[in-house]
Amino acid sequence: MPPLPGLALPDLTLPDPDGVERPLGAAWAEGELLLLLGHRACKTTRQTLPYVEQIHRRRTRGAALAVLQDDAATARELVGQLGLTLPVLCEADPYPLA
């Protein structure tokens, strides 16, 4: 299903934990998108990410994306701790997406 009119991600480019800039809108290009916004210190984020990872691994269409309000080193550490394979981006203060 294509994105609905009026529903689009902001035209932002955010770095992944390795510092590679990624356009946020590219995640929306596949159609449906599950987007998680959070940070490492948030208990809800830490509990939810494994479920989003399962959805990412089992998906047959659409995309899943995590945007963490952490620095790259912290995001990399969390990705490793949770064994994440879904795309992860980092959002710096003042958090333009959130």
C-alpha positions as CSV (number, residue, x, y, z in Angstrom):
1,M,0.0,0.0,0.0
2,P,1.5,3.4,-0.9
3,P,1.9,6.1,1.7
4,L,-1.4,8.0,2.3
5,P,-1.6,11.6,1.1
6,G,-0.4,14.0,3.8
7,L,1.4,11.2,5.7
8,A,5.1,11.4,5.0
9,L,8.2,11.4,7.0
10,P,10.1,14.7,7.3
11,D,12.7,15.3,4.7
12,L,15.6,14.5,7.1
13,T,18.8,12.7,6.7
14,L,20.0,11.0,9.9
15,P,23.2,9.0,10.5
16,D,23.3,5.3,11.2
17,P,25.5,4.2,14.2
18,D,28.4,3.9,11.8
19,G,28.1,7.6,10.7
20,V,26.6,6.9,7.3
21,E,24.0,9.5,6.5
22,R,20.6,7.9,5.4
23,P,17.6,9.7,4.1
24,L,14.7,9.0,6.4
25,G,12.2,9.0,3.5
26,A,13.9,6.0,1.9
27,A,12.3,3.9,4.7
28,W,8.9,5.0,3.6
29,A,9.6,4.0,0.0
30,E,8.7,0.3,0.6
31,G,5.2,1.2,1.6
32,E,4.2,0.4,5.1
33,L,6.6,1.4,7.8
34,L,6.9,0.5,11.5
35,L,8.9,3.3,13.1
36,L,10.2,3.1,16.6
37,L,11.5,6.3,18.3
38,G,13.4,5.8,21.5
39,H,16.6,5.8,23.4
40,R,18.8,3.4,25.3
41,A,17.8,4.6,28.8
42,C,14.1,4.2,28.1
43,K,12.7,0.9,29.6
44,T,9.9,0.8,27.0
45,T,12.3,1.2,24.1
46,R,14.5,-1.7,25.4
47,Q,11.5,-3.9,25.9
48,T,9.9,-3.1,22.5
49,L,13.0,-3.3,20.3
50,P,13.2,-7.2,20.4
51,Y,9.6,-7.3,19.1
52,V,10.3,-4.8,16.4
53,E,13.3,-6.9,15.4
54,Q,11.1,-10.0,15.1
55,I,8.7,-8.1,12.9
56,H,11.6,-6.9,10.8
57,R,12.9,-10.4,10.3
58,R,9.5,-11.9,9.5
59,R,8.2,-9.1,7.3
60,T,7.2,-9.9,3.7
61,R,6.6,-6.2,2.8
62,G,7.1,-2.8,4.2
63,A,9.9,-1.9,6.5
64,A,10.8,-1.5,10.2
65,L,13.2,1.3,11.4
66,A,14.4,2.4,14.8
67,V,15.5,5.9,15.4
68,L,17.4,6.2,18.6
69,Q,18.0,9.5,20.4
70,D,21.5,8.4,21.4
71,D,25.0,9.0,20.1
72,A,26.5,6.5,17.7
73,A,28.6,4.6,20.3
74,T,25.6,4.2,22.6
75,A,23.4,3.1,19.6
76,R,26.0,0.6,18.4
77,E,26.2,-0.9,22.0
78,L,22.4,-1.3,22.2
79,V,22.3,-2.9,18.7
80,G,25.0,-5.4,19.8
81,Q,23.3,-6.1,23.1
82,L,20.0,-6.9,21.5
83,G,21.3,-8.5,18.3
84,L,19.4,-6.1,16.1
85,T,19.5,-6.4,12.3
86,L,16.8,-3.8,11.6
87,P,18.0,-0.5,10.3
88,V,18.9,1.9,13.1
89,L,19.4,5.7,12.8
90,C,20.6,8.2,15.4
91,E,18.8,11.4,16.1
92,A,20.7,14.2,17.9
93,D,19.3,16.9,20.1
94,P,17.1,18.9,19.4
95,Y,15.5,15.8,17.9
96,P,14.0,17.1,14.7
97,L,12.0,13.9,14.0
98,A,10.5,13.6,17.5
